[in-house]
């Protein structure tokens, strides 16, 4: 009995010891698994926070640039400030990409993390803005990001940039080469009266003339204001409460009045290199457009000014004539 009991105790002890080792390994495995899960969760959380912070500062101007970035004719008209804003956006995206790739390499995120997070870069070198910025940005990213971007787009599909960013920077900072006489700002200052509003086709030919009246003012201290209305004005009823009341107007009458009238004020900025004047809107008839930037291509000769949209899907131009004795 004694010998048999001793043998059983020894066997039991070994079994318990083995179970202890297994339990310890299982515990360590669970701890590692828990640690990995927590690390992944932390990685996803950090990416989520960075992404939300990035989009928090995505305003109307950045939205415009993001939309225009796919149109070659639009990016050719971008100012230096536009390119600098687009570069900051693209650099932020590249930093996020590099962070994700590094965390995948370290095992903190799964191999398909890019797809899970919705980061589908696609053939980015076929995009006009990215193709123009990449020669400058490629030297500021890691090898893995550089390889991913280079492999994303076949050579034959890459966009050939037609914008000389170095030249644009020099012209904007130092002034356009050969520019003599008065600056555009001094030529714009004054009061302008609408002569005609023209709708054009994609080739610039006039397809419609809209009868209009209006006034545009540029001041020497960088402010502007404009009002423009289609003619004839919509007919609306007079109301007993006073001429400023619209209670008696139908929804259709209100809509027509607003749709046929433009009015806003703010500040302006001129890019002589691109021949673009940007109106920074501080007050607008349509409240959802307060804070927007209206970019207008300008042509000025003597007392005549032509403004047209820089949007590739908008085809119009407004002909203005300087009001007598308003130039300062």
C-alpha positions as a Python dict, from the first residue, in 0.01 Angstrom:
ca = {
    (1, 'X'): (0, 0, 0),
    (2, 'X'): (273, 241, 100),
    (3, 'X'): (489, 178, -210),
    (4, 'X'): (186, 191, -436),
    (5, 'X'): (74, 515, -275),
    (6, 'X'): (416, 669, -314),
    (7, 'X'): (417, 583, -684),
    (8, 'X'): (74, 730, -731),
    (9, 'X'): (175, 1046, -547),
    (10, 'X'): (480, 1084, -768),
    (11, 'X'): (279, 1030, -1082),
    (12, 'X'): (18, 1270, -957),
    (13, 'X'): (286, 1526, -876),
    (14, 'X'): (433, 1501, -1224),
    (15, 'X'): (89, 1530, -1375),
    (16, 'X'): (14, 1834, -1164),
    (17, 'X'): (347, 1985, -1259),
    (18, 'X'): (274, 1926, -1627),
    (19, 'X'): (-69, 2079, -1586),
    (20, 'X'): (92, 2375, -1415),
    (21, 'X'): (326, 2429, -1708),
    (22, 'X'): (38, 2398, -1955),
    (23, 'X'): (-172, 2638, -1750),
    (24, 'X'): (118, 2882, -1733),
    (25, 'X'): (171, 2861, -2108),
    (26, 'X'): (-200, 2909, -2166),
    (27, 'X'): (-199, 3209, -1932),
    (28, 'X'): (101, 3360, -2108),
    (29, 'X'): (-65, 3292, -2444),
    (30, 'X'): (-381, 3460, -2326),
    (31, 'X'): (-181, 3756, -2198),
    (32, 'X'): (2, 3785, -2531),
    (33, 'X'): (-326, 3753, -2720),
    (34, 'X'): (-488, 4014, -2496),
    (35, 'X'): (-185, 4237, -2536),
    (36, 'X'): (-199, 4203, -2918),
    (37, 'X'): (-571, 4276, -2923),
    (38, 'X'): (-519, 4580, -2704),
    (39, 'X'): (-229, 4695, -2920),
    (40, 'X'): (-438, 4660, -3235),
    (41, 'X'): (-725, 4843, -3074),
    (42, 'X'): (-490, 5121, -2971),
    (43, 'X'): (-348, 5139, -3323),
    (44, 'X'): (-695, 5162, -3478),
    (45, 'X'): (-794, 5420, -3221),
    (46, 'X'): (-489, 5635, -3294),
    (47, 'X'): (-561, 5621, -3667),
    (48, 'X'): (-925, 5706, -3607),
    (49, 'X'): (-834, 6006, -3394),
    (50, 'X'): (-581, 6131, -3650),
    (51, 'X'): (-835, 6090, -3931),
    (52, 'X'): (-1109, 6276, -3745),
    (53, 'X'): (-867, 6559, -3659),
    (54, 'X'): (-769, 6586, -4024),
    (55, 'X'): (-1132, 6609, -4140),
    (56, 'X'): (-1221, 6857, -3865),
    (57, 'X'): (-1021, 7123, -4049),
    (58, 'X'): (-1157, 7028, -4394),
    (59, 'X'): (-1334, 7351, -4492),
    (60, 'X'): (-1506, 7470, -4809),
    (61, 'X'): (-1176, 7570, -4969),
    (62, 'X'): (-1017, 7228, -4915),
    (63, 'X'): (-1333, 7063, -5047),
    (64, 'X'): (-1303, 7272, -5362),
    (65, 'X'): (-941, 7172, -5410),
    (66, 'X'): (-1024, 6804, -5356),
    (67, 'X'): (-1292, 6827, -5626),
    (68, 'X'): (-1080, 7021, -5874),
    (69, 'X'): (-773, 6799, -5826),
    (70, 'X'): (-903, 6549, -6082),
    (71, 'X'): (-931, 6811, -6360),
    (72, 'X'): (-609, 6904, -6545),
    (73, 'X'): (-751, 7236, -6667),
    (74, 'X'): (-851, 7327, -6310),
    (75, 'X'): (-515, 7257, -6145),
    (76, 'X'): (-340, 7458, -6416),
    (77, 'X'): (-526, 7761, -6280),
    (78, 'X'): (-442, 7696, -5915),
    (79, 'X'): (-261, 7966, -5724),
    (80, 'X'): (50, 7903, -5516),
    (81, 'X'): (-171, 7909, -5204),
    (82, 'X'): (-391, 7639, -5359),
    (83, 'X'): (-92, 7416, -5430),
    (84, 'X'): (45, 7467, -5080),
    (85, 'X'): (-290, 7368, -4927),
    (86, 'X'): (-311, 7061, -5153),
    (87, 'X'): (46, 6967, -5060),
    (88, 'X'): (-43, 6979, -4689),
    (89, 'X'): (-346, 6755, -4749),
    (90, 'X'): (-144, 6507, -4955),
    (91, 'X'): (142, 6505, -4702),
    (92, 'X'): (-104, 6426, -4423),
    (93, 'X'): (-244, 6135, -4627),
    (94, 'X'): (106, 6003, -4694),
    (95, 'X'): (197, 6021, -4324),
    (96, 'X'): (-116, 5823, -4241),
    (97, 'X'): (-29, 5567, -4509),
    (98, 'X'): (322, 5533, -4369),
    (99, 'X'): (184, 5485, -4017),
    (100, 'X'): (-50, 5207, -4129),
    (101, 'X'): (221, 5025, -4326),
    (102, 'X'): (459, 5044, -4028),
    (103, 'X'): (197, 4905, -3790),
    (104, 'X'): (123, 4620, -4033),
    (105, 'X'): (495, 4545, -4051),
    (106, 'X'): (515, 4537, -3669),
    (107, 'X'): (216, 4305, -3645),
    (108, 'X'): (0, 4562, -3469),
    (109, 'X'): (-246, 4565, -3757),
    (110, 'X'): (-352, 4282, -3990),
    (111, 'X'): (-221, 4269, -4348),
    (112, 'X'): (-558, 4387, -4483),
    (113, 'X'): (-568, 4693, -4256),
    (114, 'X'): (-556, 4929, -4554),
    (115, 'X'): (-875, 4780, -4697),
    (116, 'X'): (-1044, 4767, -4356),
    (117, 'X'): (-973, 5136, -4300),
    (118, 'X'): (-1091, 5234, -4646),
    (119, 'X'): (-753, 5360, -4767),
    (120, 'X'): (-783, 5270, -5134),
    (121, 'X'): (-508, 5466, -5303),
    (122, 'X'): (-553, 5321, -5650),
    (123, 'X'): (-350, 5461, -5944),
    (124, 'X'): (-270, 5790, -5772),
    (125, 'X'): (-2, 5898, -6020),
    (126, 'X'): (-275, 5932, -6283),
    (127, 'X'): (-426, 6217, -6078),
    (128, 'X'): (-312, 6564, -6197),
    (129, 'X'): (-239, 6718, -5858),
    (130, 'X'): (-63, 6412, -5713),
    (131, 'X'): (150, 6365, -6026),
    (132, 'X'): (268, 6727, -6000),
    (133, 'X'): (348, 6704, -5628),
    (134, 'X'): (505, 6355, -5624),
    (135, 'X'): (856, 6453, -5746),
    (136, 'X'): (881, 6683, -5444),
    (137, 'X'): (703, 6457, -5192),
    (138, 'X'): (875, 6131, -5289),
    (139, 'X'): (1194, 6235, -5113),
    (140, 'X'): (1012, 6285, -4782),
    (141, 'X'): (853, 5940, -4742),
    (142, 'X'): (988, 5597, -4649),
    (143, 'X'): (1083, 5325, -4895),
    (144, 'X'): (763, 5122, -4838),
    (145, 'X'): (539, 5420, -4918),
    (146, 'X'): (751, 5516, -5217),
    (147, 'X'): (730, 5161, -5351),
    (148, 'X'): (352, 5144, -5301),
    (149, 'X'): (296, 5473, -5483),
    (150, 'X'): (533, 5389, -5768),
    (151, 'X'): (369, 5048, -5814),
    (152, 'X'): (17, 5191, -5806),
    (153, 'X'): (22, 5334, -6158),
    (154, 'X'): (175, 5188, -6477),
    (155, 'X'): (416, 5422, -6650),
    (156, 'X'): (185, 5461, -6950),
    (157, 'X'): (-105, 5573, -6729),
    (158, 'X'): (82, 5838, -6533),
    (159, 'X'): (-30, 6198, -6575),
    (160, 'X'): (230, 6430, -6728),
    (161, 'X'): (232, 6742, -6514),
    (162, 'X'): (202, 7068, -6707),
    (163, 'X'): (252, 7299, -6410),
    (164, 'X'): (595, 7436, -6324),
    (165, 'X'): (557, 7473, -5947),
    (166, 'X'): (901, 7631, -5903),
    (167, 'X'): (820, 7895, -6163),
    (168, 'X'): (480, 7959, -6006),
    (169, 'X'): (644, 8003, -5665),
    (170, 'X'): (902, 8248, -5803),
    (171, 'X'): (640, 8449, -5994),
    (172, 'X'): (409, 8468, -5693),
    (173, 'X'): (678, 8566, -5442),
    (174, 'X'): (903, 8779, -5660),
    (175, 'X'): (648, 8910, -5909),
    (176, 'X'): (585, 8802, -6265),
    (177, 'X'): (895, 8838, -6483),
    (178, 'X'): (878, 9137, -6708),
    (179, 'X'): (578, 9283, -6527),
    (180, 'X'): (607, 9659, -6553),
    (181, 'X'): (383, 9954, -6484),
    (182, 'X'): (79, 9936, -6258),
    (183, 'X'): (-5, 9624, -6060),
    (184, 'X'): (-337, 9450, -6115),
    (185, 'X'): (-457, 9550, -5767),
    (186, 'X'): (-440, 9920, -5856),
    (187, 'X'): (-616, 9850, -6187),
    (188, 'X'): (-902, 9667, -6014),
    (189, 'X'): (-968, 9928, -5745),
    (190, 'X'): (-1287, 10122, -5812),
    (191, 'X'): (-1652, 10066, -5899),
    (192, 'X'): (-1758, 9848, -6191),
    (193, 'X'): (-2098, 9822, -6362),
    (194, 'X'): (-2231, 9508, -6532),
    (195, 'X'): (-2242, 9535, -6910),
    (196, 'X'): (-2341, 9175, -6987),
    (197, 'X'): (-2355, 8823, -6843),
    (198, 'X'): (-2273, 8556, -7100),
    (199, 'X'): (-2317, 8179, -7098),
    (200, 'X'): (-2057, 8007, -7314),
    (201, 'X'): (-1995, 7659, -7450),
    (202, 'X'): (-1685, 7455, -7370),
    (203, 'X'): (-1498, 7632, -7653),
    (204, 'X'): (-1576, 7976, -7508),
    (205, 'X'): (-1836, 8072, -7770),
    (206, 'X'): (-2132, 8274, -7641),
    (207, 'X'): (-2451, 8067, -7640),
    (208, 'X'): (-2673, 8296, -7431),
    (209, 'X'): (-2673, 8651, -7297),
    (210, 'X'): (-2861, 8708, -6971),
    (211, 'X'): (-2995, 9064, -6927),
    (212, 'X'): (-2851, 9184, -6595),
    (213, 'X'): (-2769, 9483, -6379),
    (214, 'X'): (-2519, 9505, -6099),
    (215, 'X'): (-2222, 9667, -5933),
    (216, 'X'): (-1881, 9539, -5822),
    (217, 'X'): (-1653, 9736, -5589),
    (218, 'X'): (-1285, 9676, -5508),
    (219, 'X'): (-1120, 9894, -5244),
    (220, 'X'): (-752, 9977, -5211),
    (221, 'X'): (-734, 9811, -4866),
    (222, 'X'): (-833, 9468, -5002),
    (223, 'X'): (-1211, 9461, -4958),
    (224, 'X'): (-1478, 9391, -5217),
    (225, 'X'): (-1856, 9374, -5256),
    (226, 'X'): (-2080, 9275, -5544),
    (227, 'X'): (-2448, 9268, -5631),
    (228, 'X'): (-2584, 9132, -5955),
    (229, 'X'): (-2942, 9061, -6064),
    (230, 'X'): (-3115, 8918, -6368),
    (231, 'X'): (-3361, 9141, -6555),
    (232, 'X'): (-3650, 9176, -6551),
    (233, 'X'): (-3699, 9118, -6180),
    (234, 'X'): (-3965, 8866, -6067),
    (235, 'X'): (-4303, 9019, -5989),
    (236, 'X'): (-4405, 8992, -5623),
    (237, 'X'): (-4708, 9128, -5436),
    (238, 'X'): (-4694, 9433, -5210),
    (239, 'X'): (-4790, 9346, -4852),
    (240, 'X'): (-4964, 9583, -4608),
    (241, 'X'): (-4705, 9527, -4333),
    (242, 'X'): (-4436, 9701, -4535),
    (243, 'X'): (-4213, 9662, -4843),
    (244, 'X'): (-3957, 9455, -4649),
    (245, 'X'): (-4210, 9184, -4558),
    (246, 'X'): (-4233, 8865, -4766),
    (247, 'X'): (-4518, 8694, -4581),
    (248, 'X'): (-4746, 8729, -4882),
    (249, 'X'): (-4495, 8579, -5128),
    (250, 'X'): (-4538, 8226, -5252),
    (251, 'X'): (-4249, 7977, -5211),
    (252, 'X'): (-4196, 7989, -5588),
    (253, 'X'): (-4168, 8370, -5583),
    (254, 'X'): (-3915, 8358, -5299),
    (255, 'X'): (-3715, 8094, -5486),
    (256, 'X'): (-3708, 8300, -5807),
    (257, 'X'): (-3601, 8617, -5624),
    (258, 'X'): (-3310, 8436, -5457),
    (259, 'X'): (-3204, 8238, -5764),
    (260, 'X'): (-3181, 8549, -5983),
    (261, 'X'): (-2987, 8766, -5739),
    (262, 'X'): (-2624, 8742, -5627),
    (263, 'X'): (-2492, 8949, -5338),
    (264, 'X'): (-2187, 8904, -5118),
    (265, 'X'): (-1893, 9091, -4968),
    (266, 'X'): (-1553, 9010, -4822),
    (267, 'X'): (-1186, 9049, -4907),
    (268, 'X'): (-994, 8973, -5224),
    (269, 'X'): (-654, 8834, -5319),
    (270, 'X'): (-483, 8851, -5658),
    (271, 'X'): (-255, 8595, -5820),
    (272, 'X'): (-107, 8778, -6116),
    (273, 'X'): (83, 8470, -6234),
    (274, 'X'): (-240, 8274, -6287),
    (275, 'X'): (-457, 8580, -6360),
    (276, 'X'): (-697, 8481, -6082),
    (277, 'X'): (-868, 8701, -5824),
    (278, 'X'): (-1006, 8516, -5523),
    (279, 'X'): (-1301, 8658, -5333),
    (280, 'X'): (-1297, 8544, -4967),
    (281, 'X'): (-1664, 8557, -4872),
    (282, 'X'): (-1753, 8709, -4533),
    (283, 'X'): (-2124, 8773, -4597),
    (284, 'X'): (-2354, 8613, -4854),
    (285, 'X'): (-2721, 8617, -4956),
    (286, 'X'): (-2702, 8237, -4921),
    (287, 'X'): (-2579, 8173, -4565),
    (288, 'X'): (-2437, 7829, -4646),
    (289, 'X'): (-2172, 7996, -4866),
    (290, 'X'): (-2028, 8225, -4598),
    (291, 'X'): (-1659, 8138, -4569),
    (292, 'X'): (-1631, 8015, -4927),
    (293, 'X'): (-1362, 8125, -5173),
    (294, 'X'): (-1480, 8234, -5519),
    (295, 'X'): (-1197, 8214, -5769),
    (296, 'X'): (-1239, 8421, -6084),
    (297, 'X'): (-1017, 8433, -6389),
    (298, 'X'): (-975, 8798, -6484),
    (299, 'X'): (-892, 8991, -6799),
    (300, 'X'): (-850, 9365, -6759),
    (301, 'X'): (-783, 9627, -7022),
    (302, 'X'): (-833, 9993, -6950),
    (303, 'X'): (-1184, 10043, -6814),
    (304, 'X'): (-1307, 9699, -6911),
    (305, 'X'): (-1296, 9391, -6688),
    (306, 'X'): (-1400, 9033, -6767),
    (307, 'X'): (-1448, 8781, -6485),
    (308, 'X'): (-1514, 8412, -6549),
    (309, 'X'): (-1538, 8101, -6335),
    (310, 'X'): (-1237, 7875, -6283),
    (311, 'X'): (-1466, 7575, -6227),
    (312, 'X'): (-1433, 7330, -6520),
    (313, 'X'): (-1806, 7257, -6522),
    (314, 'X'): (-1914, 7624, -6523),
    (315, 'X'): (-1916, 7820, -6848),
    (316, 'X'): (-1998, 8185, -6798),
    (317, 'X'): (-1836, 8526, -6794),
    (318, 'X'): (-1937, 8871, -6676),
    (319, 'X'): (-1831, 9184, -6863),
    (320, 'X'): (-1784, 9490, -6642),
    (321, 'X'): (-1716, 9854, -6724),
    (322, 'X'): (-1556, 10096, -6483),
    (323, 'X'): (-1788, 10367, -6353),
    (324, 'X'): (-1652, 10711, -6437),
    (325, 'X'): (-1415, 10873, -6187),
    (326, 'X'): (-1403, 10579, -5947),
    (327, 'X'): (-1044, 10474, -5999),
    (328, 'X'): (-816, 10570, -5713),
}
